[in-house]
Amino acid sequence: MERLTENKNIGLPKKIHRRFDMTICIATICDGGEHIIMMTDAMITGKHLSIEFEHKRPKITIMANNCAVATAGDALAHTELFEEVREEIDKLKRPKVSNVVKCIKECFVKLRQKEIMERILNPRGIPDIQTFYRMQQSLQREVSLTLQGMIDKYDYGLEILVSGVDGTGAHIHGVFNPGTSVAFDSIGYHAIGSGYPHAITSLIANDFNQDIPLAQALLMTYEAKKISERAPGVGANITNIAIINSKRVKQFSLNEVQELDEVLGKKIASEREWRKEKKWEEELEKLISNKDQEGG
């Protein structure tokens, strides 16, 4: 990701890479599309923060009775965005997930443009993007092209995972810079943040699909979250969990998360016992021996 600073040689912005999104947010569709499970850690990072830490406030934000969101990236960037989205969503009686996604995208574009003006244009005496476009002909070509390139590439530093269930089914969307969205309904799950590869690999390895019953899906999603904790910057001390259906968003208490952790612990212990028994080792040694004899 990129920030902008002054290039003293030509008076233009140059690139500085932002820190990667240090977190994990997972959404999985299950129970034949009746439910969605959302899980996140509690890690907080941001361009205005010199430290990263786990915050006790839930990272899953409820947008409507049937929809919740989670973010990766700048911990402060989403606050104003979500406030504006809520104002629009509250005007709707029964918002669809697509309505929430549309509002988030519109607010994302608006706030990204605002940040571009404040960080790139305003310090150079240009009040807004429209004025910049009118000034392009009068600016030096190098200045015009460089500013335009930085505007096009400017990263707002935020990814948003949107999950909800409405009359059309269960939906998972990702909203990304510069304000575009991707639907992951057909896959049935998605994740954002630095723990993304670990979580997705776990779900693929466990053959996760949308028809898996809620209880089994809950355990598989939690296992994916725990595996993602091996990634840099993913918090291991706190897990936020929510189960979403068409009528409500139920968030887990700390005690409920602890109970789930104990169930996963029993699963892991049983797998260790299976490995210790080594019956599978005997079967494989017999298989290898038979192959050796065939080769001889």
N, C-alpha and C positions, 0 to 999 in steps of 0.2 A: 504494500500500500504506500501511498505517497503523500508527503506534505510539501509545502512550498516555503522557500526562504530566499533571501536576496543573493543574487549573483553579482558580486561587486565589480566584476569586469565589464558587464554590459547593462547592469541595472535591471536584470530580468530574473524571474524566479527559477530556481533549480530544484531538482528532486532530492527528497530525503525519504528513505523507506520507513514506513511506520512499522511498529512491532506487529507480528502476526496476531491474529485473533486468538488469545489464550483462553479457551473455554471449550465446552462441549454442550450442544443442544441437539436432542434427538426427538424425532416424531415417528411413530409407527401406527399403521392402520391394522386393525384386527377384528376378530369376531364377525367376519363377513361384512365389514364396513360399518358396523354399528358403533364402534368405539375407536378413538385415537388415544394413544399413550404419548405423553410428552415428558421428557426428562432432561434436566440440565444440572451442571455443577453450580457453584456459587461464586466462581472466580470473577473478580472485578479488575478490569484494566482500562486504560484510556490515555489519550494523548495529553490530557491535562493532569494526569496522575503519574508520579515518579515511582510508584510502587504498585504491586498487584497483591490482592488479598481476597479471602472468601468472606462474603457479606451474608448476614443472616436473613436479609429481606429476600423473599422468593424472586427468582429470576424469570419465572413464568408469569406473564401479565394477561389477565382476562380481559378480552375486548368486547365480548357479548356472552350471553348465556350458553352459547354453543361454540365459542371460538376463543382460542388463546394464542399468544405469540411469545417468542423468545428471541434474544439477540446475541450476536457475536460481534466483537469489535469494540468501539469506543463506548464505554459504559454511560457516558453523559449525553451522547448524540441522540439517543432514542427518546429522551424525556419529553422534549418539546414536540417531537413527531407524534408520539402516542397521545399526548394531550389534544392535539388537533384532530387526530383520527377519532378519538372518543367523542368529541363534539359532533362530528359528522355521523358517526354510527348511532349515537343516542337519538338522532332524528328519525331513524328507521325503526319500525315496529318489530319486524322479524328479519334482521339482516342475514343475507346469505354470506357464505365465506367469500364469494367473489366480490361482494360489496366491500368487505373489510380489506381484501387485497387491493382493490381499486383505490380506496382511500389512502392506504399506506403508500402505494406507488406515487400518487399525486403529491402527498406531503413530503415524501422522500425527495422528489424532483425539486419541489419548492425550497426545501431547506438546504439542499445541496447547492442550488443556485445562490441562495443567500450567503452560504459560506464561501463560495467562489468570489462573490462580490467583496466580501469582507477581507479575504486573504490574498486575493490576486489583483482585483481591479481597483478597489478603493484606495489602497496605499499608493497607487500610481495616478491618482486623480481622476479615475474613471468611475462614475457613480453606479453604473449598472451594465448588464450584458448588452442591452439594446443600444446604449450609447457607444459601447465598444464596437459593435457591428457598424454603426454609422461612421465611426472614426477610422475604420480599417484602411480606407483609401488614403488618408492623410498621414498614417503612421509609417515609419520605416518598415520595409517588407520583413526584415528579420525580427523586429519587435512584434509585428502583427502576427506572423506565423508562430512565433514562440508562445505568445500569450494564448493564441487559439489552441495550440497543441496542449498546453497546460490545462485549459478549460475542459477540453475534450477528455483528457486523461484523469482529471481530478477525482480522487477517491474519497467519498464521504466517510469511509471508515466504518461501515455498518452493514451487516447482513442480518436479515430477519426471517425467522421460520414461523410460518402461519399455519395453524392446524384448526380444523373445525368440522362439524357434522351438521348438515342441513337437509332439506327435502330432496336434494339431488345426490346425497351420499356423503362419504367421508373424503376430506380434501386436505392435502399438504402442499403448500406453496413456499418457495423461497424467493425473497425479494433481494435483489443485488444492485450494486452500483452499475449504471447511473440512475436506477429507478425502474429496472425491468424485473419481470417475475417468470418463474418456471414452475410448472405443476408436476408433482411427483406422485399423483394419484395412482397411475398405472403400475409404478414400482412398488408402492405401498409403504415406503419409508424414506427418510432423508435425515441428514445431520449437517450441522455447520460448526465451525470452530477448529482449533488445532487438533482435537481428538477425532475429527471426522474419519480419517482412514481406518483407525482402529475400530470405531463403532460400526461402520459399514461392513468391514471385513468380518466382524463377529456375526452380524445379522445374516450375511451371505453364507457363512460357514454353517450356521444353524438352520439354513433353508427357511428363513422367515418369509411368511406370506400372509395375505390379508384374511385368510380363512382360519388362522390359528385362534383358538379360544382365548378369551381375555386373560385368564389367570396364567396360562402358559406364555402368552405374549408379554405379560408384565415381567415375568422372570427373565425372558430372553432379552428384553429391552434393558432391564437393569444390569444384566450380565454385560451387554454391549457398553453400557456407561462405565462399569467398573474396569473393563478392558481399556477403554479410552483414557483412563487415568494414567496410563503409561506414557501418554503423549506429553510433551512439554507444556506446562502452563495450565493443565486441567486439574481442577480442584478435586481432592479426594475425601474431604472431611464432611461435606454437605451435599446431599442430592435432593433436588426439587422434583417432585412428581405430580402430574395431573392426569386424570382420566376424563376424556371429553366424549359426550354423546350429544344428541340433538336437543337435549333439554337443559343440560348443566355441565359445569366444569368442576370436578371434584379434586381438590388439592390434598395431598397426603400430609399427615402430621409427622413430626419427627419420630414418634413411637411406631407409626405404621411403616415408615421407611426402615426402621430398625428391625421390625418383624420380617420385612422382605429381605433384608440383608442376612438374617439368620437362615432363611430358607435357601438362599443362594449358597451360604456357607455349608449347609447340609449336602447340597448337590455337589459342590466341589470336593467335600470330604468323601462322598460315596465314589466319586471318580478316582480319587487317590487310592482308596481301598481296592478298587478294581485293578488298578495298575500294580498294586503290591501283591495281589494274588498270583499274578504272572501266568495264569492259564493261557492267556492270549499269546504269551511268549513261547510256550510249548507248541502251540498250534503253528506259529510262524516258523519255528525252528524245524518242525516236521515238514512244512511246505518247502522250506529252503533245501532240506536234506533230499526230498524227493526230486527237486529240480536238479540237484547236483548229480544224483544217480542217473537221471535221464540224460544229462550231458556226458556222463562217463560211458 
